């Protein structure tokens, strides 16, 4: 669906009128296109640690214009703050002030990225305070950025270097247009696992992937994006969506499997299909989901079982034949079908919290089980995404929902798909058990 308002305020007369009236002026976001530059200008790497030196050297090998100190009035594509050796909150002063002095020179669609360590693994209260300060600083800064710029962080586990494959993969993702609607978020890199693709535009080359709920909307866009990135696909949806599923499958040269994923044998049928067609299965993206607009007090067994079986139970990775697999549930935070009346809105919100809690718990508990077999599981949580469903929300409510994030607009299905494609790639092999929000830094609850 088109956001007419965003288009209007980015035209000459509309831009001037919005400025005079003090109206929101969401920018047209810099989204990924194959072959485009990774950054829109020079990249400043701040930090005087060995990790900062190594990261700067690696970025130079990507043919980026890397600076170790900003030049006054030079327009920048990104600012990367390497804060991997903080010992005290006072250590933040120099890099934060250096970044602050360059923010006005950040181009539209620019990026601010922090690279730090987790507070939970700190050796002392001073170290923990400094590391936690990075979290508060980055999230606050992300709300101040304008013109489509975003701020995100990479958190490295102790013993994980700034140039580990997944640290570099996360930095590349946050620098690129793939992360256009990801803002104010952190990705934890827990190990040195993973590898960068030889061709950055084909990070899924040779991979076999299953996408459920693929007949339309976000699921269909996930299929298109993964196909573009080189994956061989098996698309799954219910028999009632068979015609739409076949259309998408033909578009991306995939095989279509009509299947109700809440069936007890669904996992085995998917694996058997993948092995028969391709000899293996590398990636599972569980996008299928439903809501039932009922208060818990009014929830009957059939509705409860339907929601749980599809949104949670069916997402649990099959424990046979999945060594090395990447599993990616989509947390259904984007389902805004209950916005037409207050009591229905509350019902939908309460149900979403129940579903989200179950999926996130499942992801975190399953992560170590898959890690022992060389696999990963991560979840993607979309915010307000422009789909046929959100287009049915009453106009006034839809406009409010669009603007309640730092980027002041709704995301696109492609924003969710780009994030999933990254987490499915080998570059994310050291990222496990994470929930990454694609919400433009939603200002309510995110």
SULGIZI-V341536 format. One record per residue. RES is the residue in one small letter. SS is DSSP state (h for helix, s for strand, l for the rest). PSI is psi as a letter, one per 20 degrees, with the letter a starting at -180 (NA if undefined). OMEGA is omega as a letter, one per 30 degrees, with the letter a starting at -180 (none if undefined). Layout:
# SULGIZI-V341536
RES/SS/PSI/OMEGA  RES/SS/PSI/OMEGA
This chain:
# SULGIZI-V341536
x/l/q/a  x/l/p/l  x/l/n/a  x/h/h/a  x/h/g/l  x/h/g/l  x/h/g/a  x/h/g/a  x/l/j/l  x/l/j/l  x/l/r/a  x/h/f/a  x/h/g/a  x/h/h/l  x/h/g/a  x/h/g/a  x/h/g/l  x/h/h/l  x/h/g/a  x/h/h/a  x/h/i/a  x/l/k/a  x/l/q/l  x/l/q/l  x/l/m/l  x/l/p/a  x/l/q/l  x/l/o/a  x/l/q/l  x/l/o/a  x/l/q/a  x/l/p/l  x/l/p/a  x/l/p/l  x/l/i/a  x/l/q/l  x/l/q/a  x/l/h/l  x/l/r/a  x/l/j/a  x/l/a/a  x/s/q/l  x/s/o/l  x/s/p/l  x/s/o/a  x/s/q/a  x/l/q/a  x/l/k/l  x/l/r/l  x/h/h/l  x/h/h/l  x/h/g/l  x/h/g/a  x/h/g/l  x/h/g/l  x/h/g/l  x/h/h/l  x/h/g/l  x/h/h/l  x/h/h/l  x/h/i/l  x/l/j/a  x/l/k/l  x/l/q/l  x/l/n/a  x/s/p/l  x/s/q/l  x/l/i/l  x/l/p/a  x/l/q/l  x/l/p/a  x/l/p/l  x/l/j/l  x/l/p/a  x/l/p/a  x/s/q/l  x/s/h/a  x/s/q/l  x/s/p/l  x/s/p/a  x/s/o/a  x/s/o/a  x/l/l/a  x/l/i/a  x/l/k/l  x/l/p/l  x/l/i/a  x/l/q/l  x/h/h/l  x/h/h/a  x/h/i/a  x/h/i/a  x/h/g/a  x/h/g/a  x/h/h/a  x/h/g/l  x/h/h/l  x/h/g/l  x/h/g/a  x/h/h/a  x/h/i/a  x/h/i/a  x/h/h/a  x/h/i/l  x/h/j/a  x/s/p/l  x/s/r/l  x/s/p/a  x/s/j/l  x/s/r/a  x/s/q/l  x/s/p/a  x/s/p/l  x/s/q/l  x/s/o/a  x/s/a/l  x/s/q/a  x/l/p/l  x/h/h/a  x/h/h/a  x/h/j/a  x/l/q/a  x/l/i/a  x/l/r/l  x/h/h/l  x/h/g/l  x/h/g/l  x/h/g/a  x/h/g/l  x/h/g/a  x/h/g/l  x/h/h/l  x/h/h/l  x/h/g/l  x/h/g/a  x/h/g/l  x/h/g/a  x/h/g/a  x/h/h/l  x/h/g/l  x/h/g/a  x/h/h/l  x/h/i/a  x/h/h/a  x/l/q/a  x/l/r/l  x/l/k/l  x/l/j/l  x/l/q/a  x/s/q/l  x/s/p/a  x/s/r/a  x/s/q/l  x/s/p/a  x/s/o/a  x/s/p/l  x/l/q/l  x/l/p/a  x/l/i/l  x/l/p/a  x/l/r/l  x/l/i/l  x/l/j/l  x/l/q/a  x/h/g/a  x/h/h/l  x/h/g/l  x/h/h/l  x/h/g/l  x/h/g/l  x/h/g/l  x/h/g/l  x/h/g/a  x/h/h/l  x/h/h/a  x/l/r/l  x/h/i/l  x/h/h/a  x/h/k/a  x/l/h/a  x/l/j/l  x/l/p/a  x/l/p/l  x/l/k/a  x/l/r/l  x/s/q/l  x/s/p/l  x/s/p/l  x/s/o/a  x/l/i/a  x/l/r/l  x/l/j/a  x/l/r/l  x/l/r/l  x/l/q/l  x/l/q/a  x/l/q/l  x/l/h/l  x/l/o/a  x/h/h/l  x/h/i/l  x/h/l/a  x/l/i/a  x/l/j/a  x/l/p/l  x/l/i/a  x/l/q/l  x/s/p/a  x/s/q/l  x/s/p/l  x/s/o/l  x/s/q/a  x/l/k/a  x/l/j/a  x/l/h/a  x/l/r/l  x/h/c/a  x/h/h/a  x/h/g/l  x/h/h/l  x/h/h/l  x/h/g/l  x/h/g/a  x/h/g/a  x/h/g/a  x/h/h/l  x/h/g/l  x/h/h/a  x/l/j/l  x/l/j/a  x/l/q/l  x/s/p/a  x/s/q/l  x/s/o/a  x/s/p/a  x/s/p/l  x/s/r/a  x/l/q/a  x/h/h/a  x/h/h/l  x/h/k/a  x/h/g/a  x/h/g/l  x/h/h/l  x/h/g/l  x/h/h/l  x/h/g/l  x/h/g/a  x/h/g/l  x/h/h/a  x/h/h/a  x/l/j/l  x/l/l/a  x/l/r/l  x/s/q/a  x/s/p/l  x/s/o/l  x/s/o/a  x/l/p/l  x/l/o/a  x/l/i/l  x/l/i/l  x/l/q/a  x/l/h/a  x/l/j/a  x/h/g/a  x/h/g/a  x/h/h/l  x/h/h/l  x/h/g/l  x/h/g/l  x/h/g/a  x/h/g/a  x/h/g/a  x/h/g/l  x/h/g/a  x/h/g/a  x/h/i/l  x/l/i/a  x/l/r/l  x/l/p/a  x/l/h/a  x/s/p/l  x/s/p/l  x/s/o/a  x/s/n/a  x/l/i/a  x/l/q/l  x/l/q/l  x/l/r/l  x/l/q/l  x/l/o/a  x/l/m/a  x/l/p/l  x/l/q/a  x/h/h/a  x/h/h/a  x/h/j/a  x/l/p/l  x/l/r/a  x/h/g/a  x/h/g/a  x/h/g/l  x/h/g/a  x/h/h/l  x/h/g/a  x/h/g/a  x/h/g/a  x/h/h/a  x/h/g/a  x/h/h/a  x/l/f/a  x/h/g/a  x/h/i/a  x/h/i/a  x/l/p/a  x/l/p/l  x/l/p/a  x/l/j/l  x/l/p/l  x/l/k/a  x/l/k/l  x/l/p/l  x/l/j/a  x/l/q/l  x/s/p/a  x/s/p/a  x/s/n/l  x/s/q/l  x/s/o/l  x/s/p/a  x/l/l/l  x/l/i/a  x/l/j/a  x/l/n/a  x/l/k/a  x/l/i/a  x/l/k/a  x/l/j/a  x/l/h/l  x/l/q/a  x/h/g/a  x/h/h/l  x/h/h/l  x/h/g/l  x/h/h/l  x/h/g/a  x/h/g/a  x/h/g/l  x/h/g/a  x/h/g/l  x/h/h/l  x/h/h/l  x/h/g/a  x/h/g/a  x/h/g/a  x/h/g/l  x/h/g/a  x/h/g/a  x/h/g/l  x/h/g/l  x/h/g/a  x/h/g/a  x/h/h/l  x/h/h/a  x/h/h/a  x/h/g/a  x/h/h/l  x/h/g/l  x/h/h/a  x/h/h/a  x/l/i/l  x/l/j/l  x/l/j/a  x/l/r/l  x/s/r/l  x/s/p/l  x/s/q/a  x/s/q/l  x/s/p/a  x/s/o/l  x/s/q/l  x/l/c/l  x/l/o/a  x/s/p/a  x/s/o/l  x/l/r/l  x/l/h/a  x/l/g/a  x/h/h/l  x/h/i/a  x/h/i/l  x/l/p/l  x/l/q/a  x/h/g/a  x/h/g/a  x/h/h/l  x/h/g/a  x/h/g/l  x/h/g/a  x/h/h/l  x/h/h/a  x/h/i/a  x/l/l/l  x/s/r/a  x/l/h/l  x/l/i/l  x/l/k/l  x/l/r/l  x/l/q/l  x/s/r/l  x/s/q/l  x/h/h/l  x/h/h/l  x/h/g/l  x/h/g/a  x/h/h/l  x/h/g/a  x/h/g/l  x/h/g/l  x/h/h/l  x/h/g/a  x/h/h/l  x/h/i/a  x/l/r/l  x/h/h/l  x/h/i/l  x/h/j/a  x/l/h/l  x/l/j/l  x/l/o/a  x/l/p/l  x/l/j/a  x/l/q/l  x/s/o/a  x/s/p/a  x/s/p/l  x/s/n/a  x/l/j/a  x/l/k/a  x/l/m/l  x/s/p/a  x/l/i/l  x/l/o/l  x/l/j/l  x/l/NA/none
